[in-house]
């Protein structure tokens, strides 16, 4: 019988972001108080990204890709992601009547490059109050979380 071992030193790395409004666009779009959080898990073959956003317009579709670069200097969307719902290469999220939304994406090919930074953006999907479709209204820089040892105690679940 083979012994189960961790995948050759590549343990999953977790990155987290707090999304904040990008002004003046967020204010122009009527979502000056938009907030959110995102988590990226860079595993060996099972990579995932989640996004939770609040204070957007109710019952509205937005776009959200994972980007290379930071909020201050965004690069191209990262290829190879499949989002729960998407248009082209962008994930979509549609808010509920309270202006909140949760969504996720996955990739079998993503490997975070330690020399690069990554961010999650929320864009308006349609022209909004004079903003062009695709304008970024919220962004969060993904930061690597400080991982403990391999035998971390399990956190309790709710």
C-alpha positions in Angstrom: 0.0 0.0 0.0 1.2 3.5 -0.8 1.5 6.0 2.0 -0.5 9.2 1.5 1.8 12.2 1.5 1.4 15.9 1.0 1.7 16.8 -2.7 5.5 17.3 -3.0 5.8 20.3 -0.8 3.1 22.3 -2.6 0.6 22.9 0.2 -2.3 25.2 -0.6 -1.7 28.9 -0.2 -4.5 31.2 0.8 -4.8 34.8 -0.2 -7.5 37.2 1.1 -8.7 40.6 0.0 -11.0 43.3 1.4 -12.8 45.1 -1.4 -13.4 48.8 -1.2 -15.0 51.3 -3.5 -13.0 52.7 -6.4 -13.9 56.4 -6.6 -15.1 58.4 -8.3 -16.6 55.5 -10.2 -18.3 53.8 -7.2 -20.0 57.1 -6.2 -21.1 57.8 -9.8 -22.6 54.3 -10.0 -24.5 54.9 -6.8 -22.6 52.3 -4.8 -20.3 54.6 -2.7 -20.5 52.2 0.3 -19.7 49.0 -1.6 -17.7 46.5 0.5 -16.6 42.9 0.0 -14.2 40.2 0.6 -12.5 37.6 -1.5 -10.4 34.5 -0.8 -8.1 32.7 -3.3 -6.9 29.2 -2.5 -3.9 28.2 -4.7 -3.8 24.4 -4.5 -2.0 21.9 -6.7 -4.9 21.3 -9.1 -7.9 22.6 -7.2 -7.7 26.4 -7.1 -10.7 28.4 -6.1 -11.7 32.0 -5.6 -14.7 33.2 -3.7 -16.3 36.7 -3.6 -18.8 38.2 -1.2 -20.0 41.7 -1.9 -22.6 44.0 -0.3 -24.0 47.5 -0.8 -24.3 47.2 -4.6 -27.4 48.1 -6.6 -30.3 45.5 -6.0 -31.1 42.9 -8.7 -28.1 44.0 -10.9 -25.5 42.0 -12.7 -21.8 42.9 -12.3 -18.6 41.5 -13.7 -15.7 40.2 -11.6 -12.4 38.8 -12.8 -9.3 37.8 -11.0 -6.6 40.2 -12.2 -2.8 40.2 -12.2 -1.6 43.4 -10.6 -2.9 45.5 -7.8 -5.9 47.8 -7.4 -3.6 50.8 -8.1 -2.0 49.1 -11.2 -4.4 46.4 -12.5 -3.1 44.1 -15.1 -4.9 41.6 -17.4 -7.5 39.2 -16.1 -5.9 35.8 -15.2 -6.7 33.2 -17.8 -7.9 29.6 -17.0 -10.7 30.4 -14.5 -14.2 29.1 -14.8 -16.7 31.1 -12.8 -20.0 29.9 -11.4 -21.6 32.2 -14.0 -19.7 34.1 -16.6 -19.7 36.3 -19.8 -16.6 35.8 -21.8 -13.6 35.6 -19.5 -15.3 37.5 -16.7 -17.3 36.0 -13.9 -20.7 37.5 -13.3 -22.5 38.1 -10.0 -26.1 39.2 -9.7 -27.2 40.9 -6.5 -30.3 40.1 -4.5 -32.9 42.7 -3.6 -30.6 43.9 -0.8 -27.7 44.5 -3.2 -25.6 41.6 -1.9 -24.1 38.8 -3.8 -21.8 35.7 -3.3 -20.1 33.8 -6.1 -17.0 31.7 -6.8 -14.7 30.4 -9.5 -12.2 27.5 -10.0 -9.2 26.7 -12.0 -7.2 23.5 -12.5 -4.2 25.4 -14.0 -3.6 28.5 -11.8 -0.3 28.7 -10.0 0.3 31.9 -8.1 3.6 33.5 -9.1 5.3 34.8 -5.9 6.8 37.7 -8.0 3.3 38.9 -9.1 0.4 40.5 -7.2 -3.2 39.6 -7.8 -6.5 41.5 -7.2 -10.2 41.0 -7.5 -12.2 43.7 -9.2 -16.0 44.3 -9.6 -17.0 46.1 -12.8 -20.3 47.5 -13.9 -21.7 45.1 -16.6 -23.8 47.8 -18.4 -23.5 51.5 -18.8 -24.4 53.1 -15.4 -25.0 56.8 -14.8 -22.6 57.7 -17.5 -19.9 55.1 -16.7 -18.9 52.8 -19.5 -19.7 49.1 -19.2 -16.6 47.4 -17.7 -15.7 50.4 -15.4 -14.2 49.1 -12.1 -16.2 50.2 -9.1 -14.7 48.0 -6.3 -11.3 46.3 -5.9 -9.3 44.4 -3.3 -5.7 43.4 -3.3 -5.2 39.7 -2.5 -2.6 39.3 0.2 -1.1 36.0 1.2 -2.3 34.9 4.7 0.3 33.8 7.2 -0.1 30.1 7.3 0.6 28.1 10.4 2.1 24.6 10.4 0.6 21.7 8.5 -1.1 20.4 11.7 -3.2 23.5 12.5 -6.1 22.7 14.8 -9.4 22.5 13.0 -11.4 25.6 13.4 -15.0 25.0 14.6 -17.7 25.3 12.0 -20.9 27.2 12.2 
